[in-house]
């Protein structure tokens, strides 16, 4: 396993810059997840590390080697794509061993590596099957096994679970986490699904428009987001944002019926427009005379999400555990956990601490 470092890594397509001078260090053995909305540059950045996209400027190091200009085959990486890309006429064993045969690896070593990978991925009973006789999850495991047998320094995953159904995605997330623990390998994983990022990553890199917004552990990004974008992206459902104004050194929130919210943050002058961020679990049903109109209620079993809107037209999501509201309820009263309110500048969207 090796570390990966990007130093002022930049990517242009003609006159259009899509990756803007990214600086990032991934420790050896880390499971690092690139996450962000479609078009943010996460797959492009992964392909630059893989050598499938040319780096316009800056450098990429894998371990102690500068691989910026190296061919993809010489970088010591193995990539697992969104599509399985298996040879339909070959068996599972043949698919997993094909790259080793092309590199003229001795037959006994190929057998040993394929058997080892198939044991890790629970593919041993399927080694003589063709891909058409496998489920989607099994095919993806074969693609991962093909990467394992190469013994790369770094594993790269480009949205490998996006073609699977919801239940299988959860199962494969757990399997990938176990695989990382067993191999102890450096893994870089691309997804737009922040739940995948939160459940698997040692380190999350949040990208927007070709720039890193914030990088850190899942809990660090959840508890201490640097700006509104990260706060809204990390966490499911996303954080609620309401307009507020500084009044007498506190926050007046019109959408919460003009309640005044004390803040631990250092607030600017009175009259300054701000945003308050409130996670759905920090809004609770109460007996206070503070009614909010209910739009819809999502019942998910042990948890429900109540979608409502304020008198000022702002949307709110409230997480409710335990006894669920009945469908048809028109309004509920809310109380706010004041200790968990975050404050953001309305113009720059940076967090005020």
KEKOL-232297 format. One record per residue (C-alpha): residue in one letter; x, y negated, z negated. Coordinates in steps of 0.001 Angstrom, whole numbers, plus 524288, in hexadecimal, padded with zeros to 5 digits. Example, Ala and Ser with C-alpha at 12.3 -4.5 7.8 and 13.67 -1.06 7.14 Angstrom:
BEGIN
<r A; <8300C; 81194; 7E188>> <r S; <83566; 80424; 7E41C>> 
END
This chain:
BEGIN
<r X; <80000; 80000; 80000>> <r X; <80471; 7F239; 802C9>> <r X; <80076; 7E453; 7FFCF>> <r X; <7FB11; 7DB86; 80A80>> <r X; <7FE3D; 7CD0A; 80B8D>> <r X; <7F8F3; 7C2DF; 814EA>> <r X; <80035; 7B604; 8159C>> <r X; <7F950; 7AADE; 81C9E>> <r X; <7F331; 7B4EC; 825CA>> <r X; <7EC25; 7AE2F; 830F4>> <r X; <7E465; 7B317; 83C86>> <r X; <7E051; 7AB4A; 84879>> <r X; <7D83D; 7AF41; 85427>> <r X; <7DCC4; 7A560; 85E3D>> <r X; <7D9BB; 79842; 857D4>> <r X; <7D0A4; 79DE2; 84D8E>> <r X; <7D679; 7A0D6; 8402F>> <r X; <7CF53; 7ABDE; 83933>> <r X; <7D8DF; 7AED1; 82E14>> <r X; <7DE3F; 7A2C1; 82759>> <r X; <7EB65; 7A4F2; 820D3>> <r X; <7E7C9; 7AFF0; 8176E>> <r X; <7F0E7; 7B289; 80BEA>> <r X; <7EE23; 7BF45; 804CF>> <r X; <7F583; 7C9A1; 7FD16>> <r X; <7EFDB; 7D738; 7FAC1>> <r X; <7F715; 7DF7F; 7F0D0>> <r X; <7FB40; 7ED5F; 7F416>> <r X; <7F070; 7F6C6; 7F047>> <r X; <7E5AB; 7EC84; 7EFEC>> <r X; <7D82E; 7EE81; 7F5C4>> <r X; <7D61B; 7E129; 7FBFF>> <r X; <7C934; 7DD75; 80260>> <r X; <7C76C; 7D29A; 80C5C>> <r X; <7B982; 7CDB9; 80B3A>> <r X; <7B1CF; 7C2CF; 81172>> <r X; <7A6C6; 7BFD8; 81AFD>> <r X; <7A715; 7C3CA; 82942>> <r X; <7B105; 7BBE6; 830F3>> <r X; <7B95A; 7B833; 82524>> <r X; <7C593; 7BED5; 82AAC>> <r X; <7C6AB; 7CAAD; 821CA>> <r X; <7C79A; 7D4D3; 82CB7>> <r X; <7D0E3; 7CC1D; 83474>> <r X; <7D9C3; 7CB0F; 8289A>> <r X; <7D983; 7D9D5; 826D6>> <r X; <7DCCF; 7DBF0; 8352B>> <r X; <7E82D; 7D26A; 833E9>> <r X; <7EDA1; 7DAC7; 828D7>> <r X; <7EB80; 7E6F2; 83123>> <r X; <7F26B; 7E0FD; 83CDF>> <r X; <7E639; 7E1B0; 84563>> <r X; <7E5AF; 7D2CE; 845F6>> <r X; <7F190; 7CA4E; 8486E>> <r X; <7F508; 7C0E0; 83D80>> <r X; <7F61A; 7B33C; 8435B>> <r X; <7FE46; 7AD8C; 8384E>> <r X; <80305; 7B14F; 82AD0>> <r X; <8077D; 7BED3; 826A2>> <r X; <8026E; 7CBDC; 821C0>> <r X; <80A99; 7D491; 818ED>> <r X; <807E0; 7E2AA; 8153C>> <r X; <810C1; 7E643; 80A0F>> <r X; <81DE4; 7E020; 80CDB>> <r X; <81BF3; 7E03A; 81BA7>> <r X; <817C0; 7D4C3; 823F6>> <r X; <80E3E; 7DB3B; 82D68>> <r X; <80903; 7CEE3; 833CB>> <r X; <80E05; 7D2B8; 8413A>> <r X; <80E43; 7E17F; 83F29>> <r X; <805C2; 7EAAF; 84712>> <r X; <7F9D4; 7F02E; 84034>> <r X; <7FFA8; 7FDDF; 84077>> <r X; <80BE9; 7F92C; 8395A>> <r X; <8053F; 7F242; 82DF6>> <r X; <80288; 7FE0F; 8256B>> <r X; <7F3E0; 7FB84; 824CB>> <r X; <7E81A; 803FA; 827CB>> <r X; <7DB08; 7FDF5; 82B65>> <r X; <7CD46; 8034C; 829AF>> <r X; <7C357; 7FC8F; 83257>> <r X; <7B4BD; 7FA17; 83173>> <r X; <7B2AC; 8044A; 83C14>> <r X; <7B801; 811CC; 8392A>> <r X; <7BF5D; 812C4; 84627>> <r X; <7C057; 821A9; 84570>> <r X; <7C33A; 82A45; 8512A>> <r X; <7B642; 83177; 85368>> <r X; <7BC94; 83D68; 859D5>> <r X; <7C60D; 83F9C; 84E79>> <r X; <7C380; 84621; 84178>> <r X; <7C528; 83EEE; 83499>> <r X; <7D29C; 8451C; 832F4>> <r X; <7D6A5; 84122; 840AD>> <r X; <7D1C1; 83345; 83ED3>> <r X; <7D962; 831BD; 83238>> <r X; <7E5D9; 837A6; 837AA>> <r X; <7E5DB; 83184; 8453B>> <r X; <7EE60; 825D1; 841CE>> <r X; <7F84F; 82E63; 83AFA>> <r X; <7F918; 83775; 846C2>> <r X; <7FB57; 82BD5; 84FB6>> <r X; <806A0; 827C3; 846E3>> <r X; <80C1B; 835AC; 847B9>> <r X; <80AFC; 83859; 83923>> <r X; <80E42; 846B2; 8361E>> <r X; <8027A; 84FC0; 83623>> <r X; <803DD; 8544F; 82805>> <r X; <804AD; 84645; 82343>> <r X; <7F86B; 842D2; 82B03>> <r X; <7F0FF; 84E35; 824DB>> <r X; <7F57A; 84A1B; 81743>> <r X; <7F176; 83BDE; 8192F>> <r X; <7E43D; 83F23; 81F27>> <r X; <7E129; 848ED; 81460>> <r X; <7E50D; 83EFD; 809FA>> <r X; <7DC95; 83434; 80FE6>> <r X; <7D0EF; 83D47; 81207>> <r X; <7D197; 8419A; 803BE>> <r X; <7D189; 83373; 7FF1A>> <r X; <7C5FF; 83022; 807DD>> <r X; <7BE92; 83CF1; 805CD>> <r X; <7BF44; 84014; 81445>> <r X; <7C528; 84DBC; 81358>> <r X; <7B857; 854E3; 816BB>> <r X; <7B6DB; 84C82; 822ED>> <r X; <7C471; 84D57; 828F6>> <r X; <7BFEB; 855AE; 83478>> <r X; <7B3C0; 84DA8; 83770>> <r X; <7B270; 843AF; 8424E>> <r X; <7AE73; 835AC; 83EC1>> <r X; <7A0A3; 837B0; 84414>> <r X; <79E4B; 841CD; 83959>> <r X; <7A1B3; 83822; 82E7D>> <r X; <799EB; 82DC3; 82752>> <r X; <79DA5; 81F70; 8283D>> <r X; <7A470; 81FD7; 81B0A>> <r X; <7AC1A; 82BFF; 81EC8>> <r X; <7B079; 825BA; 82B86>> <r X; <7B537; 819D1; 82420>> <r X; <7BCC8; 822B1; 81ADB>> <r X; <7C347; 8290B; 826A5>> <r X; <7C763; 81B86; 82B6C>> <r X; <7CCF2; 818A3; 81DE8>> <r X; <7D3B4; 825E7; 81DC0>> <r X; <7DA1F; 822C9; 82AC3>> <r X; <7DFD9; 816B4; 82428>> <r X; <7E42F; 81E28; 817F6>> <r X; <7EC20; 82851; 81F6B>> <r X; <7F481; 81D91; 82535>> <r X; <7F949; 819E9; 81794>> <r X; <7F8CE; 80B37; 81A2E>> <r X; <7FE24; 80095; 8116B>> <r X; <7F131; 7F943; 8125C>> <r X; <7E343; 7FDA3; 8156F>> <r X; <7DAA1; 7F3FA; 81CC2>> <r X; <7CBD2; 7F581; 81CF6>> <r X; <7C364; 7ED47; 82615>> <r X; <7B54D; 7EE24; 8211B>> <r X; <7B5E2; 7FD20; 82109>> <r X; <7A8AF; 7FF11; 81A5D>> <r X; <7A02F; 7F5CC; 8223B>> <r X; <79AB6; 800A4; 82AF1>> <r X; <79625; 808E1; 81F68>> <r X; <788E9; 8089A; 818B5>> <r X; <7878F; 80223; 80B67>> <r X; <78884; 80E74; 80311>> <r X; <79445; 81389; 80A83>> <r X; <79B10; 80651; 80965>> <r X; <79A3E; 80736; 7FA93>> <r X; <79F89; 8151B; 7FAE1>> <r X; <7AAC7; 81150; 803EA>> <r X; <7AE33; 8057E; 7FB75>> <r X; <7B04E; 80EAC; 7F012>> <r X; <7B834; 81810; 7F87D>> <r X; <7C0FC; 80D18; 7FD5A>> <r X; <7C347; 80872; 7EF6D>> <r X; <7C702; 8165A; 7EB81>> <r X; <7CFC7; 8176B; 7F77D>> <r X; <7D6FC; 80AF2; 7F3DA>> <r X; <7D8DA; 80FCE; 7E5F9>> <r X; <7DE0B; 81CE6; 7EAA9>> <r X; <7E72B; 817B4; 7F529>> <r X; <7EB7F; 80B65; 7EDFC>> <r X; <7ECDD; 8053A; 7FB71>> <r X; <7EBF4; 7F708; 7FF91>> <r X; <7DEB2; 7F531; 805F4>> <r X; <7D900; 7E93D; 80CB7>> <r X; <7CA7C; 7E9EC; 80F5A>> <r X; <7C1CA; 7E0D1; 81739>> <r X; <7B355; 7DF3F; 8146A>> <r X; <7A89E; 7D505; 814AB>> <r X; <7A1FB; 7DC09; 8094A>> <r X; <7A607; 7D5C3; 7FC82>> <r X; <7A079; 7E167; 7F4D7>> <r X; <7AA95; 7EA29; 7FB7F>> <r X; <7B507; 7E033; 7F82A>> <r X; <7B117; 7DF3C; 7E9D1>> <r X; <7B03E; 7EDF2; 7E7B2>> <r X; <7BCE0; 7F22C; 7EE59>> <r X; <7C6DE; 7E73E; 7EDFF>> <r X; <7D268; 7E45F; 7E540>> <r X; <7D365; 7D787; 7EC8C>> <r X; <7C932; 7D051; 7F492>> <r X; <7CCAB; 7C635; 7FED9>> <r X; <7C10F; 7BD8C; 80256>> <r X; <7C24F; 7B7CB; 80FF5>> <r X; <7BADE; 7AD08; 816D0>> <r X; <7BDB6; 7A76A; 82441>> <r X; <7CB56; 7AD6E; 824C7>> <r X; <7CFA8; 7A876; 81772>> <r X; <7D0C3; 7AECB; 80A1B>> <r X; <7C703; 7A8AF; 800CB>> <r X; <7CB91; 7B08A; 7F4FF>> <r X; <7D2E9; 7BD1C; 7F1ED>> <r X; <7D2CE; 7C4A8; 7E535>> <r X; <7CCCF; 7D000; 7DDCB>> <r X; <7BE20; 7D26B; 7DF41>> <r X; <7BAFD; 7CD68; 7D19C>> <r X; <7C3C5; 7C196; 7D346>> <r X; <7BC62; 7BD72; 7DF74>> <r X; <7AF3E; 7C05F; 7D92F>> <r X; <7B1E6; 7B93A; 7CC6D>> <r X; <7BAAB; 7AE44; 7D165>> <r X; <7B765; 7AAB0; 7DF7C>> <r X; <7BEC7; 79EDE; 7E478>> <r X; <7B3B3; 799AB; 7ECD4>> <r X; <7A560; 79B1E; 7F07B>> <r X; <7A84D; 7A425; 7FBEB>> <r X; <7AF4A; 7AE4F; 7F39F>> <r X; <7A543; 7AD11; 7E8A7>> <r X; <79A33; 7AF6F; 7F234>> <r X; <7A0D6; 7BA6D; 7F993>> <r X; <7A589; 7C2AB; 7EE24>> <r X; <79A52; 7C8B0; 7E68D>> <r X; <78DA9; 7CF0F; 7EACD>> <r X; <7841D; 7C890; 7EB89>> <r X; <78BA4; 7BC14; 7EDCA>> <r X; <78C98; 7B0C6; 7E45F>> <r X; <7818D; 7A6D8; 7E3EC>> <r X; <7856D; 798C2; 7E6E6>> <r X; <77D72; 78D0F; 7E287>> <r X; <77F80; 77E8B; 7E432>> <r X; <78320; 77713; 7D7DC>> <r X; <78724; 76965; 7D3FC>> <r X; <78FCA; 764AE; 7C8DD>> <r X; <787DC; 75D4C; 7BECF>> <r X; <78D2B; 758DA; 7B19F>> <r X; <79882; 76235; 7B2CA>> <r X; <78FD8; 76E16; 7B55A>> <r X; <78982; 77477; 7C120>> <r X; <77B72; 7718A; 7C49B>> <r X; <775E1; 77C00; 7CD8D>> <r X; <7697E; 77790; 7D4C2>> <r X; <766B6; 7854B; 7D9C0>> <r X; <765F5; 78A3D; 7CBC2>> <r X; <75BAB; 7802D; 7C836>> <r X; <765FA; 775F8; 7C4FF>> <r X; <76BB4; 77D94; 7B9B3>> <r X; <778C9; 7788A; 7B4EA>> <r X; <783B2; 78295; 7B524>> <r X; <78FA9; 78084; 7AC83>> <r X; <79C2C; 7841A; 7B37A>> <r X; <7A996; 788A6; 7AF33>> <r X; <7AEF2; 782DB; 7BBCB>> <r X; <7B50D; 7755A; 7BC4B>> <r X; <7AA3B; 76DDD; 7C322>> <r X; <7AC20; 761DB; 7CBC5>> <r X; <7A542; 754DB; 7C9BA>> <r X; <796A2; 7539D; 7C784>> <r X; <78ED6; 753C2; 7D41A>> <r X; <797F7; 75D4F; 7DB10>> <r X; <79100; 767DD; 7E2E1>> <r X; <7956B; 775B9; 7DFAE>> <r X; <790FC; 783D0; 7E154>> <r X; <78E97; 78D7B; 7D672>> <r X; <79097; 79BEC; 7D8F7>> <r X; <78896; 7A5DD; 7D179>> <r X; <78977; 7B48A; 7D36F>> <r X; <77C61; 7BBBC; 7D438>> <r X; <77EA0; 7C2EF; 7C75A>> <r X; <7805C; 7B618; 7C00F>> <r X; <77260; 7B1D0; 7C2CC>> <r X; <7690B; 7B8CC; 7B9AD>> <r X; <75A63; 7B930; 7B81A>> <r X; <755C3; 7B173; 7AC46>> <r X; <749AA; 7AC40; 7A594>> <r X; <74D7F; 79E2E; 7A82F>> <r X; <74456; 7958A; 7AFCF>> <r X; <74D7B; 79563; 7BB78>> <r X; <74606; 79C10; 7C69B>> <r X; <74BE7; 79F9F; 7D3B9>> <r X; <74435; 7A4A5; 7DF46>> <r X; <74720; 7B2CF; 7E2E2>> <r X; <74907; 7B5D0; 7F152>> <r X; <74BF7; 7C467; 7F142>> <r X; <75089; 7CECA; 7E7B6>> <r X; <75A07; 7D98A; 7EBA3>> <r X; <7586A; 7E59A; 7E31B>> <r X; <7648F; 7EE39; 7E3BC>> <r X; <761C8; 7F744; 7D856>> <r X; <769F9; 7F35B; 7CC9C>> <r X; <76B67; 7E57C; 7D184>> <r X; <76271; 7DBCB; 7D85E>> <r X; <765A0; 7CF4B; 7DFAD>> <r X; <75BC5; 7C45B; 7DECE>> <r X; <75C97; 7BA91; 7E9F5>> <r X; <756AC; 7AD60; 7E6D9>> <r X; <75848; 79F20; 7EA05>> <r X; <758F4; 792BC; 7E217>> <r X; <75073; 786AA; 7E2C1>> <r X; <75B58; 78060; 7EAD8>> <r X; <75AC6; 78B7A; 7F4D0>> <r X; <7677F; 7922A; 7F0D4>> <r X; <767B7; 7A0F6; 7F0BE>> <r X; <76AD2; 7A920; 7E4B6>> <r X; <76D14; 7B799; 7E289>> <r X; <76B1B; 7BD13; 7D4DF>> <r X; <7702D; 7CA73; 7D0FC>> <r X; <76718; 7D1AB; 7C7D0>> <r X; <76A13; 7DE6D; 7C0E3>> <r X; <76101; 7E6B7; 7B8D2>> <r X; <75269; 7E458; 7BA34>> <r X; <74FB2; 7DF28; 7C7D1>> <r X; <74625; 7D4A3; 7CBC9>> <r X; <73A0A; 7D98B; 7D29C>> <r X; <73841; 7D5F8; 7E0C7>> <r X; <72EDA; 7CABB; 7E26D>> <r X; <7346A; 7C286; 7D751>> <r X; <733F6; 7B48B; 7DC2A>> <r X; <73D41; 7ADBA; 7D2C9>> <r X; <74689; 7B04A; 7C779>> <r X; <74D2F; 7A80E; 7BD22>> <r X; <75BF4; 7A7EE; 7BCD2>> <r X; <766A7; 7A510; 7B31C>> <r X; <774E6; 7A312; 7B699>> <r X; <78125; 7A8C4; 7B058>> <r X; <78874; 79BE7; 7AF4D>> <r X; <795BE; 7A218; 7AC66>> <r X; <79690; 7A80C; 7B9FD>> <r X; <793AC; 79C3B; 7C289>> <r X; <79E4E; 798AF; 7CC5E>> <r X; <79FE4; 78AF8; 7D1E6>> <r X; <7A41E; 7876F; 7DFC3>> <r X; <7A6F6; 77AB8; 7E6BD>> <r X; <79BCE; 77830; 7F03B>> <r X; <7A4F5; 772E9; 7FAD1>> <r X; <7B14A; 77B58; 7FA2E>> <r X; <7AA39; 78732; 7F45B>> <r X; <7B5FA; 78959; 7EB6C>> <r X; <7B33C; 78E36; 7DDD2>> <r X; <7B424; 78436; 7D2C5>> <r X; <7B9FA; 78A20; 7C677>> 
END
